[in-house]
Amino acid sequence: MATFGAGQHERRLTAMLTAGLKRREFIALLGSAAAYPLTARAQQPRKVPRIGYLSAGSPPANQAFWQGMREFGYVEDRNILVEYRWAEGNPDRLPELAADLIRLELVAIFAFGTQAAFAAKSVAKTTPVIFHTHADPVEAEFATSLARPGGMLTGLTLMAPQLVGKRLALLKEAVPTASSVAVVVNTANPGMQSTLRHLQAAAESLELKLQMLEARTPDEVESRLGSMVGGRASALYVTLDPLFFERRKQIVEFAAKERLPALYDVKPFVEAGGLMSYGPNFADSFRRVAFFLDKILKGAKPADLPVEQPTEFDLVVNLKTARAFGLTIPPSLLARADEVIE
């Protein structure tokens, strides 16, 4: 069947009326003319929503995040588009990158890390922001409360500050002779102040001396670790930060070279050869980001989505690393481990 544009239909109808076309034929043609705009509209491509991904680190995005998105039916470049902005280890760029994302009028922004969340918050007046942070969201003023965030931000917290005391105690249990612990910390991260307070309180109760190694850039990570060589620290604790997470292989290799027992916040460090970790499931937390984005894409407001915090924490021990260090992990500690890597 031939198809006609709207102008062509009008001219043909006029001609047919002039020629005395039968009423039935005229009505049929009139119906096809009326249906034309509806058919044209139905054939218009559906607009694909766009979200932003803001991080202080470098590509690629965490694969667990995309696994979660696929579980909700989202496939990148098919029914969801993502604008990535990476600070490449230079968090000073985050405000500029966040402002760039806001100008794109996105449906939502996923801010990975406390610094990224701060940057997004400073410019997100009407754009929902889903954060993934180690900080206390209420203390960082991302939310008025966990149950009712009350603004344009919501998401997940790993509640790292509240767990540092437990982590130091586990490190002391694994290395009873330890008297001093070197702590790798990014003091440029606004959410780190609470962690430092909890660390100092825990160290005093455990009679441990802390040696703070402040690293704010990728270059400083290497130089601060190098400053430990020949030092008096008998163990190492690496606080959770996107800067350190991306360089976990480098940090773990340093600890192995110096035979320095180290504890980390999340399992990927131990999978890379680290000694121990205690904390929530990092991959699961990234998958849960997809839950929030799905809600926002379906019309929910961040103010009405409660902030999620972990309820389960895993102790992971790498026995292979312990043996390489000549370290005997106490049986009582191994018995409490949720996973032992041989």
N, C-alpha and C positions, 0 to 999 in steps of 0.2 A: 504494500500500500504506500502511495506517495505521501510525503509529509509536507506541510506548508507552514510558512511563517505567519505571524499574526496579520501583517499587511496583505499577504497573498490571500488569506482567508476572506478578508473584508472585500477585496476586489472581486473575488469569485462569487461571494454571496450576492453582491450587487448585480453582477452580470446574470446570475441565475434568477434572481427576482425579476429582473428586466425581461428575461426570456420566458417568464411564466413557468418556472420549475414547479413540479408537483410538490405539494405541501409536505408529504412524507420524506421525500429526498432532501427538502430544505431543512427540516428538523434534524435529520441525521447529520447533515453537514454542520449545522449550527452547534450540535453537541460536540463534534470533534473540535470545533474552534474554541469552545469554552474549556475543553479539557486541555488544550495546548499549554496554557500557562501553568496548570497544575503538574503536567508531565515534566515541563522544563524545570520547575522548582524541585521536583522529586529527584531529578538527575544531578542537582547541584552537589558537589562533594561536601561531606560532613567535616566541620571544622575540628581538627585534632587539638586537644588541650596541650598546653606547654607548662612545664614546671622548671624550676631552677635548682641547681645543685651547687652549693657554695662550700668550699673547703680550704683550709690553710695549707693543705698538702698538695700532692701531685696526682695525676691520673695513674691508674684507672679508678673508677668508682668501685666500692666494695661489692663483690659479687653476691653476697648474701642479700644486699639491698635489692638487686635485680631479681633474685630468686623470689623474694617476697612480692615484688611487683607482678611477676608472672603468675604467682598464686592467686592474685586478684584480677588476673586477666589482662594485664598491661604489658605490651611488647613495644620496646623502644623503636621509634621511627615507623610504627604501624598505627597504633592507636594512642600513643603518648610521645610527646617530643620533650627533650631535655636540653636546657641551656646550661652548660658546665662553665664554672668559673673557679680556677685553681690559683692559689696564692704562691704555689711552688716553694713552700717553706718560708715565705716572707709575709708574715701576718699583717704587716703594716699596709699591705695592698688590699686587705679585706674590705674596708669601708668603700673604697673605689669600686671594687668588684660587686659589692652588694648594691650600690647605687646603680650600677650598670644593669643588673638584673631587674631592679624595680622599674626602670624605664621601659622594659620589655612588656610590662603589663601581664605578668604570668599568673596562672591560677594559684600557685603556691611555690614556696622555696623550701628546700631541705638544706638546713645548715648543719654541717657535720663539725662538731667541736664547739667548745665554749666561745672561743674568739670569733668564729664564724657566726654564732648565734648573736653575740653582742653587736657585730657589724650589721647583721640583717635587722635586728631590732631597731637600730638607730634610724633606719630609713623606711621600714615597713609600716606605713600608716594604714593602708587598706589591704595589703597583701598578706595572706596567712603564711606563717613561718613554722615549720616543723623542725625542732631542734633535737640533736643527739649529743648529749653533754655528760661530762663526768661531774659537773658542779651541782650544787643544790639550787634548783631553779628558783625557789622562793628567795633565798639569800642573794642570788645573782639578779633578782628582780625581773626574771623572765615571766613569772607568774605570781599572782597574788596568793594563790594556794594551789596545792597539787590537785585537789578535787575540782576547783573552779578557777582555771587560769586567768580568765577575766580580760584578756587582751587579744592581740593578734598572734600570740605565740603559744604553742603547746608541743608536746613530744615526749621524749624519753630521757631519763637521767639514770646514770650508772651509780649515782650516789657515792662516788669514790672517796670524798673526804671522811665519811662516817666509817669507812672500812680500813683506813690506814693503820689504826691501832691493832686490829686483828691481824693484818698482814705483817706488821713488825713482830708481833708475838709468834707467828708461825715461822718467821725467819730466825728468830732467836731459838725456837725449839729445834729447828733443823740444824742450826750451828750454835750449840750451847756455849762455845768458847768465844763467840763474837762479843766484842766490847764496843766496837764503833761500826757504824753503817754509813756508807756513802749514798746520798740520795740525789738522783738526777731529776731536776725540776725545771720547768719552764716558767720563770717568774713573770714573763710578759703576759701570761695567760691570767686574766682577771679572776677566773674561778679558782686559782691556785692558793689564794690566801687562806681559805678555810682549810684546805689540805695541810698547809704548813702548821696551822695552829693545832690540828689534831695530831700531826706528826710529833711536834714538840712535847705535847702532853703524854703521848704513848711512850716516847723515848725516855722520859723521866721515870715513868712507872716501871719500865723494863731495865733501867740503869744502862742505857745505851747512849753513846755520843753520836751525834749526827754530823756528817760532813756534807754540806750542801754544794752541789755542782749545778750551777745555773747555766742553762743552755736555751737560747732564744732563737737560734738560727741553725740550719744544717751544719755550717762550719763550726759553730760553737759546740755542737754535740761531740764532734771528733776531738776538739781541743780540750774540752772539759774531761772527757774520758782519759785522754792522754795525761792530764795532770794528776791522775790517780796512781800512775805507775810509780812504784816505790813508796807510795803513801801508807798510812797506818790503818786504813779501813779494812775490816775483816769480812765485810759482806756488802752487798749492793742492793738498793731498792730503786726501781725505775717507776716514777709516777706515770699515770696514764695521760697521754697527750698525743694529738695527731702527729706532731713532729717526731716523737719518739717511736710511735707505732710504725710509721713508714720506714724508720731506720732500725727496726728490731733486729734484722740480720746482722747489721754492723755492731749493735750493742751486745748482742748475744755472743758474737765472735770475740769481742774484746774481753768479755767476762770469762770465756773459755781459755783464752790466751793467758790471762792473768790468774786463772784458777780461782776466780772470785765467785763464791756462792751468791746467786742473785734471785730475788723474788720480783714478780711482775703482777700487774693487775689482771691481765687477761691471757687466755690459753694460747693464742697465736705465738706469743714469745716462747712458750715452752715447746710448741711444735717446731719452732725454729732452732731448738737446742738449748733453751733456757732451763734453769733448774726447777723453778716452782712458780705457780701462779695461784691466786685466789681472787675470785670475783665472779660476776654474772657471765652468762654465755654471750660473748660479743657478737657472734653471727646471728643469734636469735634477736638481739636488740636491733640489728640492722634490718632484719626481716620485718620487725614490727613497725618500722618507719612507714612501710607500705600501707599498713592498716590506717594510719593517720592520713596519708595522702589520698587514699581511696575515699575516706569519709569527706575530706575537703572537696574532692572532685565531684562528689555526689551532693554537695550543697551544705555540709555541716560547717559550723563556725568554730574556730579554734578555742574561743572562750568557753565553749560548752563541752570540749573534749578533755577529760581529766589527764593530767600528766602521769605517765607510767613509770614506776620504779621497780627494780628487780626484787623478787621475793626468794629466789634460789641462787646459791653461790657455790661454785665448784672449786675444789682444791685439786690441782693437777701437779703431779710430781714426775720428773724425768729421771728415772733411775740410771739410765745410760750416762747422763751428764754427771750425776752424783758419783758414779764409779770412776769416771774420768778425773774428777776432782779428788778422789781418795776420800770421799765423804760418805759416812754411814748415816742414812736417814733413820731416825728412831722408829721402831716398829709401831709404837703408838700413833705416830704421825701418819705412817703408811696406811694404817688401819682406817684412818678417817678420810683418806684420799678418795675422791670420786673417780679419779682416773690415774693410772700409773703407766707411764710410757717406758717400755723396756728397751 
